[in-house]
């Protein structure tokens, strides 16, 4: 009988471990959502859009960094 109890206990431990391993952490979920099915923009694509924003406001108002971040957010869909 001791072997039967040990076998049942071992099976229960395996099921519990499997359940814990399946649950993704919230950080992994959010990363997976962003990268699935959406190609990341290239450096050139971001630069081109940032230049467009720069020319739209005539170089006044926003900084080059702000234009870059705006273009990056738009292309990445953030």
Secondary structure, 3 states (H helix, E strand, C coil): CHHHHHHHHHHHHHHHHHHHHHCCCHHHHHHHHHHCCCCCCCHHHHHHHHHHHHHHCCCCCCCHHHHHHHHHHHHHCC
